[in-house]
Amino acid sequence: MINDVAPDVRTHVVPPVHGRRARAGFWLVAAVYTLVMLGGTLPIPLYAFWAPQMGFGPFTTTLVFAVYALGTVLALMVFASLSDRAGRRPLLAAALLAAAASTVLFLVARDVATLLAARFLCGLSTGVFTATATAALGELAGAEHTRRASTVSTVSNMGGLGLGAIAAGLFAQYGADPTHLVFWVYLVGLIPAFLAVVVTPETVMARQRPALSVRRPAVPDRGTGRTEFLRAAAAVLAAFAVSGLFSSLVPSFLREQLHVHNVAAVGAQVGLLFLVALVAQVAVPERWISGRWPAPAFLMAGVVVFETGLWARSLPTFAAGTLLAGAGIGLVFRGGVGVAQRLADPLRRADLLATYFLAAYTGTIVPTLALGLLDQMINQDVATLLLAVTVVATTLAGALRRPAAATA
């Protein structure tokens, strides 16, 4: 149940923040959201340097990647919905402090344990910020601009993820210190980001003492709203499974199979997936986003094509699959955020959004861990094929499923 708070409080949840303050706050939150998501993919091109320095192999790389997603899931289950009670700004500020602590750990990391701690804190920061910032954007935009809020939210998310991998690759390839310079720059960038959060208008007025507990995933009340939300959650789980599979494969595939040792090229290939997702969100017609088949079709085609590229050892084929899969991910993600924003109770907006992002990051964890485990037992090509077939089957099943009839 979502509607479990007295209705007379509802009118005090979102204050009448409008005009310049609301517009400025909206774009400040969007900019900081982009920066936080950028931090989530900074480490991806750098494992090629850390692995020989710290003496770990592919399985540990997979584990470090999965720890980030686990941190994100924990944040979504325990912390993200606190902003519905404590306010948006305190949670956004706390997430930025966690991002700063994570960055410091990356700078001092000399062993796998520190690297794991840094990645875990990074995941916590991302999880809290994702749900809280998306809720804040919806409230600052106002009920009449829900579409703008969902579009900007998804652009900030995907755009930040794409830019992070590209920036880290460029710094590592052409900077003086491959594993430190980019984190120093990022740490400095968090200072104005923190100030931006401080001056952003608060949108939760009826604050209560936050109660820390492991939350159950929130879903709309029974009926068509619940069915619509669950379908959106299942779709984004499949889409982020593709993202996780892709991000786990790209660095080792380019380096070991295609002998591409330019770190900037590796970062660009990872970033391409997310940037294509961004372009798809803002460029395609609305009917493609709300329709049942366009997003799954792009997603499944992308998986098939980039899996073909893996087996054929063909970079152009792999890149073509990246373009298709990125478009599918972008369409699924934007459509789902729009559904969650529209169906969310104003009193618990971050709670429902946290459930949506929980489904997304669960999708990231499963193929990442599975690939790491299967890679120890069977050929990597066979392992990725098994995972790709599973993802395609899940996506197809979700697309074919008919909406359940509304119930009381």
N, C-alpha and C positions, 0 to 999 in steps of 0.2 A: 504494500500500500504506500502511495506517495502522499496522499492528502490526509495526513494525520495530525495537522496543526490547526488550531482554531482559525476559522476564516476571517475573524475580525482583525487578525494580525497582518493579513495578507497585504492590505493597502499601505502598510508601513515598511514593507520589505525593500522595495525599490523606490528611492526618493525621487522627487521631480528634478533630477539633474538633467539639464538641457542646455542648449546654446553652445557657447564657446567652451565652457568647462567640460561638458560631456564630449564634444568633438575632440578636444585636445586629449582628454583622458583616454578616449577610444583609441586614438592613434599611438599614444604613448604605450598603452598596454600591448597593442599589436606589435610595436617595435621591440619591446622587451621580450615578448613571447617568441619572436623570431630569433632573438639572440640566445635565449635559453635552449631552444630546439637545436640551434647551430652547435651548441656545446655537446649535444648528444651524439653527434657523428664525428667530432674532431678526432677521436682516437682511432677510427677505423683504418685509415691509411698508415698509421704509425706502428701497427703490430709487426710489420716487417723489420723495424728497428728494435723494438722491445724483445722480440723472440730470441735473437742471438745474444743480446745483452744479458737477458735474464735466464736463458737456457730452457725455454719451453717450446712445445710443438703445437700442431694443429688442434689437438683436443683442448689444450689450455686456452688457446685463442677462442675457441668456441665457448668455453666456460666463462671467460671474461665477458664475452658478448652477452651471454645469457644472464650473468649477474646484473648487468644493466637493466635488462627487462624485468628481472625479479625485483629489483629495487623499485622500478616503476609500478609494478603490480602491487607491491606492499604499500606504496604511497597511496595508490588509488583505493585500496581496501581500508586503510587506517586513517590517513590524513586528509585526502583531497576534499571530502565532503565537510570538513570542519569549517570551511569558509562560509557555509550557509548559516552558521551560528556565530562564529567569531569575526566575520567580515572578510572581504576579499583582500584588502591591502595587507593585513598581518600575514596571511598565508603566502601571498606573492613575495613579500619581503623575506619570509623564512625560506622559501624555495631558492631565492637568490643567494642567501647566506650558505645554503647547502651546496649550490653550484660553485661558490667561491671556495668552500672547503674542499670540494672535489678537485678543483683546479690546482689548489696548493698540493694536494696529494699526488697528482700527476707530475707536478714539477719536482717532487722529491722522491718519486718512485724509483727504487733500485731492485725490487723483488716483486714476485707475483702477488704476494699477500697485499702489498700496498696498492698495486694495480687493481686488484679485486675490490679493495675498499674504496678507491677513487671511482671506479665504475659503478659501484653500488650507490654511493652518494649522488652521483650524476643521475642515476635512475630515479632516486627519491625526488630530487629536484624537478626532473622532467615530469614525473607523475603528478605532483602537487600543482605545478604551474599549468600543466595542460588543462586539467579540469577547471581550475580556478580562473585562469585567464579567459577560457572559452565562456564561462558563465559571466564574467565581468564584461566581456565584449557584447554579449547579448543584452545585458542591462544598460550599458552605456549607449548602445545604438537605439534602444527603445523598441517597443513591440511592433512599431510600424516599419522597422528596418531589420527584421529577422534575417532576411536573405543576405543583406550586406554583412551582418555579423557572422553568419556561418561561412560566407565566402572568405572574408578577411581572416577568420580563425583558421581555416584550412590552408590558406595561402601562407600564413605565418608558420604553421606547423611544417608543412611540406617544404616551403622555401627555406626555412632554417635548417632542416635536415640536409637538404641538398647543398646549401652553401657551406655547411660545416665540413663535409667530406672534401669539397673542392678546395676550401681555404687551407685545411690541414695538409693536403697533398702539395699545394703550391709552396707553403712555408717549409715543408720537409724537404722538397726537392731543391729549392732555390735559396732557402734561408741559411743562416749561419749555424743554427743549432736545430736539427730536425725534430727532436722530441720535446723541446722546451720553449722555443721562441713563440710558437703559436699560442701556448698556454699563458705566457706572460702578457701577450696582447689581449687575449680573452679576459684575463683577470682585470686588466685595466678597464676594459669595456664594461665590466659588471658594476663599476662605480657609478657612472651616469645612469645606468639601468636602475640601480637601487634608488637614486634620487627621483627618477621618473615615477617609480611606484609610490614613493612618499607623497608626491604632489597630485597623484591621480585621485579623483573624487571617489569616496566610498559609496557603494551601492546597496549595502546591507545595513539597515537602520535598526531593526528589531533584533539586536544582538543578545545572545544568551551565552552562559558559561559553556565552553566546548567540553564535550565528554569524549575521551579517547577510547575507542573500542574497535575491534575488527567488525566491519560493517558487512551486512548481507547486500548483495547487488540489488539496487532499487530498480523496479520496473513499473510502468504505468499500471493503473487498475485494469481489471479484466475487460476485454472488448477489443475493438479494432486497433486502439492505440497500443495495447500490449503486443498484439501480433505484429504491427508495423515496426515497433521498436525492436522486438526480438529478431525479426528478419534483417534489420539494419545492423544489429550487433553481430549476427552470424556472418553477414557479408563482409564486415570490416575485419572479423577474425580471419577469414580466408585471405583477404587482401593483404593484411599484415604478415600472414604466414608466407606469402610470396615475397614480401619485402625482407623478412628475416632470412629466408632461404637465399635470396639474392645477395644480401649484404654479407652473409657468411661465406659465400662461394667466391665472390669477385676477386678479393686480393690474392688468394692462393691460385685461382684459375689463371689469372693474368700472369702471375709470376712464374708458376711451375709448369703450366701447360703451353702458354704462349710466349714465355720468356720476356714479358714486359716488366722492366725493372724501374721505369720512371714512375716515381711515387705520385707525381702530379697527374699522370694518366690514370693511375688506379683510383685516385680520389675523384677525378672527373667522371669515371665510369660509374662509381657508386652514386655520386651526386646527380648524374643524369636521370636515374630512376625517379628521384624525388622532384627534380625540376620539371620533368615531363608530367608528373602527377600534378604539379602546380599549374602548368599551362592548361592541362585538361580541365581543371576546376574552373578556370576563368574564361576559357575560350569556347567550350562546347555548349550547344543549346540546352536549355533547362529540361526539355523532354528527355534528353539522353541521361540526365542525372536522376530524374524521377522514374524513368522507365525500368522495366524488369530486366531486359536483356543486354543493352549496350555495355554496361560496366562489366558484368560477368564474361561477356564475349571477348572484350579486350583483355581481361585478366587471364582467361584460359588460353587465348591465342598467344599471349606473351610468355606464359609458362612453357607451352609447347615449342615455341620458336627458340627461346634461350636455352632450353634443354637440348634442342637439336644442335645449337651452337656449341654446347659443352661437348657433346659426343663427336661432332665433326671438327672440333678444335678450330672453330671459325669465329674470329672476332666480329666481323660484320654481321653474321647471323645472331651472335650473342647480343650485339648492340641493338639489332632490330627487335629482338625479344624484350630488351630493356624498354624500348619506346612503347611497345604495346602494353606490357605489364604496368609501366608507369601510368599510362593513360587510364587503365582499369582501376588502379589503386586510387588515383585522384578522384575519379567519378564516384567510386564507392564511398570514399571518406567524406567528401563534401555532402553527398546525399544523406549519409548517416548523421552527420553533425546537424544538418538542417532538421531532420526528424526529431533528434533529441532536444534541440532548442525549442521546437514547436510544442512538443509533448510535455516538457518539464514543468512541474509545479514551481511557481516563482519562489516559494519558500525553500525549495530543495533543488534548485537548478543544478548546482555543482554535484549533487548526489547522483542524479540521473546521468549527467555527463561523465562522471567518474565510472559508472557502470559501462557506458559505451567505450571509453578508453581502456577499461579493464579487458573487455573482449578483444580490443585491438592488440594490446601488448601480450595477452595470452597467446594470440596467434603468432607473435614474434618468438616467444620462448620455445614453443613446441618443436618447430622444424630446426631451430638452432641446436637445441640439445640432442634431438634425434639424429641430426647429421653428425654431430660430434661422436655420439655413441656408435652409430652404424659405420662410420669411417674407420673405427678400430677393428671391425669384424669383416667387412666386405669392401669391395672396390668402391671408390668414391663416386664413380659414374653410376653404378648400380644403386648406391644409396640415394643419390639425388634424384634418380629416376623414380624410385619408390615414393619419395616425398612429393615429387611433382605430380605423380598419378593421384596421390591422396588429396592434394590441394585442388586439382582439377575436379575430382569426383565430389569433393565437398562443395565447391563453388557451383557445380552443375545441379547438385541436389537442392541447394538453396534457391537457385533460380527456378527450378521446376516446381517447387513446393507452392501449393495454392494457399492463399490467405484463409485462415480459419474464420468461420462465421462469428460474428460478434456475439458475445454472451453478456448476460447481465452482470 
